[in-house]
Amino acid sequence: MNFDLNEEQTMVRKMAHDFAEKEMLPTLLDCERRREVNLTLIQKMASQGLLGVHLPQKYGGMEAGYVTASIVWEQLSRASWTQTLISLGHAVLAGTILSKVANEEQKQKYLPDLCNGSLIVAMAAVEPNVGSDASAVETKATLDGDTWIIDGSKNFITAGNLADVVLVLVQTNKDLGPKGLALIAVEKEVSGFTATPAEMVGGWASDISNLSFMECRVPKANLIGDIGRGLQNALIGIDTARLFVAAGAIGMAQSCLDACVKYAKERYQFKRPIGGFQLIQETIARMYAEIEATRWQVYYAADLKSKNAPHAKELSAAKWLSSELAVRVGAEAIRLHGAYGCTNEYLVEHHYRDAIMSTILGGTSEMHKLTIGRELLGINALS
């Protein structure tokens, strides 16, 4: 096993790191104060090929594999995970689904514009009564001749208000249960489609919205993939989203560690830098050791995914450990910074708010523990 990054990965890593430093950090605080999305980041990422790192070159992506994609997502998230999420999360989730499931006409319609930054495609699965159990979807789609009529609601959808198109997980026949589920593309301008911002603990420079569909009529041709495989097709994108969350969590944790090292050298108490105190060094040492170990778990899962090898338990371990690590490191970083850590003068409070959200998106820690248990034991705890 080779633990060295290749030349391309090293180059892309530096490019993403520099982008985060020069393009994201200078505008982050102002965007958070205004509670607005920096849309220029999307175009700037597109111009450098950062939007579709893992997507096929045929449609404008970099097709660089999931390890390289994880490196990019990690570096960008060192500035802001939720800004990274709103800027390229649609390529991660919806882009993956379209590249793997859509027919060629649909791929040509959506993917090139998605990769060049001129189109945002959201993915909507979660509902007021549907979270981890996505098979219980209540939003319904009824076929009327050559038109789908969609009624229902979706909650906490990333880019739900910004999106030009939303891939909606719907139930076409309740009697069929999961076998009636399907994905249908809904354009923003369709009558009966509304989006309402959702206030969250983090993501202040992002867009998370609740969606409503009231007799939305869309063409039959907007079906993405086959009826009966809606959940499986959605999970194709969710699988990649889990890797994105894991890599981003490592980015947040690393940024907090970097801030702590710098602060511990500069902050003096009792006539000496606080980095000279044993408890401070123990805290920083633990951060470093856990981040390094978890980062390689993330890269390992990404490598398996790139090889199309089984990776469910490995990715679940990476997502669970990295997201909870980001919360833990964020909390320790705030304590190390003292009262200053609770202000927006330092990135640690920003990362702490966002890290909490990373434990939920892409599946809760509890669901990932169950996935690992099922893979090891061969017993499904939910059946």
C-alpha positions in Angstrom: 0.0 0.0 0.0 1.4 3.4 -1.0 0.8 6.2 1.5 2.4 8.9 -0.7 0.3 11.3 -2.8 1.1 11.2 -6.5 2.1 14.2 -8.5 -1.4 15.0 -9.6 -2.8 14.7 -6.1 -0.1 16.9 -4.7 -0.7 19.6 -7.3 -4.5 19.5 -6.8 -4.1 19.6 -3.0 -2.1 22.8 -3.3 -4.5 24.3 -5.7 -7.5 23.6 -3.4 -5.6 24.8 -0.3 -4.6 28.1 -2.1 -8.2 28.5 -3.2 -9.5 28.1 0.3 -7.0 30.7 1.6 -7.4 33.3 -1.1 -11.0 33.0 -2.2 -13.0 31.6 0.7 -11.5 32.9 3.9 -11.5 36.6 3.0 -15.3 36.6 2.4 -16.5 34.0 4.9 -17.2 36.3 7.9 -19.1 38.9 5.8 -21.2 36.1 4.2 -22.0 34.7 7.6 -23.0 38.1 8.9 -25.3 38.6 6.0 -26.5 35.0 6.0 -25.9 34.8 2.2 -24.2 32.4 -0.2 -21.1 33.6 -2.1 -22.2 32.5 -5.5 -19.0 33.7 -7.1 -17.2 30.8 -5.4 -19.1 28.3 -7.6 -17.9 29.9 -10.8 -14.3 30.2 -9.5 -14.3 26.6 -8.5 -15.6 25.6 -11.9 -12.8 27.5 -13.6 -10.2 25.5 -11.7 -12.0 22.1 -12.2 -12.8 21.8 -8.5 -16.6 21.2 -8.9 -16.6 17.9 -10.6 -13.3 16.3 -9.4 -14.8 12.8 -9.4 -17.2 13.3 -12.4 -16.4 12.0 -15.9 -14.2 14.1 -18.2 -16.8 13.5 -21.0 -19.2 15.9 -19.2 -16.6 18.4 -17.9 -15.4 16.7 -14.8 -11.8 16.0 -13.7 -12.4 12.2 -13.3 -9.6 12.1 -10.8 -10.9 9.4 -8.5 -12.3 9.6 -5.0 -9.0 9.9 -3.1 -8.2 13.1 -5.1 -11.7 14.3 -4.6 -11.4 13.7 -0.8 -8.2 15.7 -0.8 -9.9 18.6 -2.5 -12.9 18.5 -0.2 -10.7 18.3 2.9 -8.6 21.3 1.8 -11.6 23.5 0.9 -13.3 22.6 4.2 -10.3 23.9 6.2 -11.8 27.3 5.3 -15.5 26.4 5.6 -17.2 23.0 5.3 -20.7 24.4 4.6 -19.4 26.9 2.1 -17.7 24.0 0.4 -21.0 22.1 0.7 -23.1 24.8 -0.9 -20.5 25.5 -3.7 -20.0 21.9 -4.9 -22.3 19.6 -2.8 -24.7 19.4 -5.8 -21.9 17.9 -7.9 -21.2 15.5 -5.1 -24.7 14.2 -4.5 -26.9 14.9 -7.6 -23.9 14.9 -9.9 -23.0 11.4 -8.9 -26.5 10.2 -9.3 -26.8 11.7 -12.8 -23.5 10.3 -13.9 -24.3 6.8 -12.8 -28.1 6.5 -13.3 -29.4 9.1 -15.9 -29.8 8.2 -19.6 -27.4 9.8 -22.0 -29.8 12.6 -23.0 -30.2 13.5 -19.4 -26.5 13.4 -18.8 -25.9 15.8 -21.7 -28.7 18.0 -20.5 -27.4 18.4 -16.9 -23.8 17.4 -16.3 -21.8 19.8 -18.5 -23.6 22.8 -17.1 -23.3 21.4 -13.6 -19.5 21.1 -14.0 -19.1 24.5 -15.5 -21.0 26.1 -12.6 -24.0 27.4 -14.6 -26.5 24.8 -13.2 -27.2 23.7 -9.6 -29.0 20.4 -9.1 -30.2 19.6 -5.6 -31.2 16.2 -4.2 -34.3 15.9 -2.0 -35.0 12.8 0.0 -35.6 13.9 3.7 -39.2 14.7 4.7 -40.9 15.8 8.0 -41.5 12.2 8.9 -38.7 10.6 6.9 -35.1 10.7 7.9 -32.9 7.6 8.2 -35.8 5.4 6.9 -35.9 6.9 3.4 -38.1 4.0 2.2 -41.0 5.6 4.1 -41.2 8.5 1.6 -44.7 10.1 1.5 -44.2 12.6 -1.3 -46.2 11.1 -4.2 -45.9 11.2 -7.9 -48.9 10.3 -10.1 -48.6 9.6 -13.8 -51.2 11.5 -15.8 -50.6 10.6 -19.5 -47.1 12.0 -20.3 -47.0 14.1 -17.1 -46.0 13.4 -13.5 -48.0 15.2 -10.8 -46.0 15.6 -7.6 -47.4 16.5 -4.2 -45.5 16.5 -0.9 -42.7 18.2 1.0 -39.0 17.8 1.7 -37.0 19.1 4.6 -33.4 20.4 5.1 -32.4 20.3 1.5 -29.0 21.7 0.7 -29.3 24.3 -2.1 -33.0 23.8 -2.2 -33.7 27.5 -2.8 -30.7 28.0 -5.1 -31.2 25.0 -7.3 -32.3 25.2 -10.9 -33.4 21.5 -10.7 -34.2 19.2 -7.8 -34.0 15.4 -8.0 -37.0 14.4 -5.8 -37.4 11.0 -4.3 -41.1 10.1 -4.7 -43.5 7.3 -4.1 -45.3 6.3 -7.3 -47.3 3.5 -5.8 -47.7 3.2 -2.0 -48.9 -0.4 -2.2 -45.5 -1.3 -3.6 -43.5 0.2 -0.7 -39.8 0.7 -1.6 -40.5 -0.9 -5.0 -42.6 2.1 -5.9 -39.9 4.7 -5.2 -38.5 6.8 -8.0 -36.3 9.9 -8.7 -37.9 12.7 -10.8 -36.2 15.9 -11.8 -38.3 19.0 -11.0 -37.3 22.4 -12.5 -37.4 25.4 -10.3 -39.9 27.4 -12.4 -42.6 24.7 -12.2 -45.8 26.0 -10.8 -46.5 24.7 -7.3 -42.9 24.4 -6.3 -41.8 26.6 -3.4 -38.7 26.8 -1.1 -38.5 28.2 2.4 -35.1 28.8 4.2 -34.5 26.6 7.2 -32.5 28.2 10.1 -29.8 25.9 11.3 -27.1 25.9 14.0 -24.4 26.2 11.4 -24.3 26.8 7.6 -24.8 30.6 8.0 -23.1 31.1 4.6 -25.1 28.3 3.0 -28.6 27.5 1.8 -30.7 24.8 3.5 -34.4 24.9 2.7 -37.7 23.2 3.1 -39.4 22.4 -0.1 -43.1 22.1 -1.0 -44.7 20.5 -4.0 -48.4 21.2 -4.8 -49.6 19.6 -8.0 -46.3 20.2 -9.7 -46.6 18.9 -13.3 -43.3 17.7 -14.9 -42.7 15.7 -18.1 -42.7 11.9 -17.9 -39.2 12.1 -19.4 -37.9 13.7 -16.2 -37.8 10.3 -14.5 -34.2 9.6 -13.6 -33.5 5.9 -13.7 -36.2 3.3 -13.2 -39.3 3.2 -11.0 -38.6 0.8 -8.2 -34.9 1.8 -7.9 -35.4 5.3 -6.6 -33.9 4.6 -3.1 -31.0 2.6 -4.6 -30.3 5.4 -7.0 -30.5 8.0 -4.3 -28.0 6.0 -2.2 -25.5 6.0 -5.0 -25.2 9.8 -4.5 -25.6 9.6 -0.7 -22.6 7.2 -0.6 -20.4 9.8 -2.3 -21.9 12.5 0.0 -20.8 10.4 3.0 -17.2 10.5 1.7 -17.6 14.3 1.2 -18.7 14.7 4.8 -15.9 12.6 6.1 -13.2 14.4 4.2 -14.7 17.8 5.1 -14.8 16.9 8.8 -11.1 16.1 8.6 -10.5 19.5 7.0 -12.4 21.2 9.9 -10.5 19.3 12.5 -7.1 20.1 10.9 -8.0 23.8 10.7 -8.8 23.8 14.4 -5.5 22.0 15.2 -3.6 24.6 13.1 -5.3 27.4 15.0 -4.5 25.8 18.4 -0.8 25.4 17.5 -0.6 29.0 16.4 -2.5 30.3 19.4 -0.6 28.2 21.9 2.6 29.8 20.7 1.3 33.4 20.8 -0.8 33.5 23.9 1.1 34.2 27.1 -0.1 33.5 30.6 2.1 33.5 33.8 4.9 35.0 31.6 5.2 32.0 29.3 3.3 30.8 26.1 0.5 28.5 27.1 2.0 25.9 24.7 4.5 25.3 27.4 1.9 23.9 29.8 1.6 20.1 29.8 -2.2 20.0 29.6 -2.1 22.2 26.5 0.5 20.0 24.8 -1.6 16.9 25.7 -4.7 18.4 24.1 -2.8 19.3 20.9 -1.0 15.9 20.8 -4.3 14.1 21.0 -5.9 16.2 18.3 -2.9 15.4 16.0 -2.9 11.7 16.6 -6.7 11.3 16.1 -6.8 13.5 13.0 -3.9 11.6 11.3 -5.4 8.2 12.1 -8.8 9.1 10.9 -7.6 10.9 7.8 -6.1 7.6 6.5 -9.3 5.8 7.2 -11.1 8.4 5.0 -8.5 7.9 2.2 -8.7 4.1 2.6 -12.5 4.2 2.1 -12.0 6.6 -0.9 -9.5 4.2 -2.5 -11.8 1.3 -2.1 -14.6 3.3 -3.6 -12.4 4.3 -6.6 -11.7 0.7 -7.2 -15.4 -0.2 -7.1 -14.6 -2.5 -4.2 -16.9 -3.2 -1.3 -16.5 -0.3 1.1 -19.7 0.1 3.2 -18.2 -0.6 6.6 -15.0 1.3 5.8 -16.9 4.4 4.7 -19.3 4.2 7.6 -16.3 4.0 10.0 -14.7 7.0 8.2 -17.8 9.1 8.3 -18.8 8.3 11.9 -15.3 8.8 13.3 -14.4 11.9 11.4 -17.6 13.8 12.0 -17.5 13.1 15.7 -13.8 13.9 15.8 -14.5 17.3 14.2 -17.0 18.1 17.0 -14.7 17.0 19.7 -11.7 18.9 18.3 -13.8 22.0 17.7 -14.9 22.0 21.3 -11.4 21.5 22.6 -10.1 24.2 20.3 -12.7 26.7 21.7 -11.7 25.8 25.3 -8.0 26.2 24.4 -8.7 29.7 23.0 -10.8 30.6 26.0 -13.4 33.4 25.6 -11.8 34.3 22.3 -12.8 30.9 20.9 -16.4 31.9 21.3 -16.0 34.9 19.0 -15.7 35.1 15.3 -12.2 36.4 15.5 -11.1 32.8 15.2 -12.3 30.1 12.8 -12.7 27.5 15.6 -16.2 28.7 16.5 -17.3 28.6 12.8 -16.0 25.0 12.5 -17.6 23.9 15.7 -21.0 25.1 14.5 -20.6 23.4 11.2 -19.1 20.2 12.7 -22.3 19.5 14.6 -24.2 19.4 11.3 -21.6 16.9 9.8 -22.7 14.3 12.3 -26.2 14.4 10.8 -25.7 14.9 7.1 -24.9 11.7 5.2 -26.5 9.5 7.9 -26.3 9.8 11.7 -23.5 8.1 13.7 -26.0 5.6 15.0 -27.0 4.5 11.4 -23.3 4.1 10.5 -22.7 2.0 13.6 -25.6 -0.2 12.5 -24.1 -0.5 9.0 -20.8 -1.7 10.4 -22.5 -4.1 12.7 -24.6 -5.5 9.8 -21.5 -5.9 7.6 -19.5 -7.7 10.3 -22.3 -9.9 11.8 -24.4 -10.5 8.8 -27.5 -9.5 10.9 -29.7 -6.5 10.1 -30.7 -4.8 13.3 -33.5 -2.9 11.6 -35.3 -5.9 10.1 
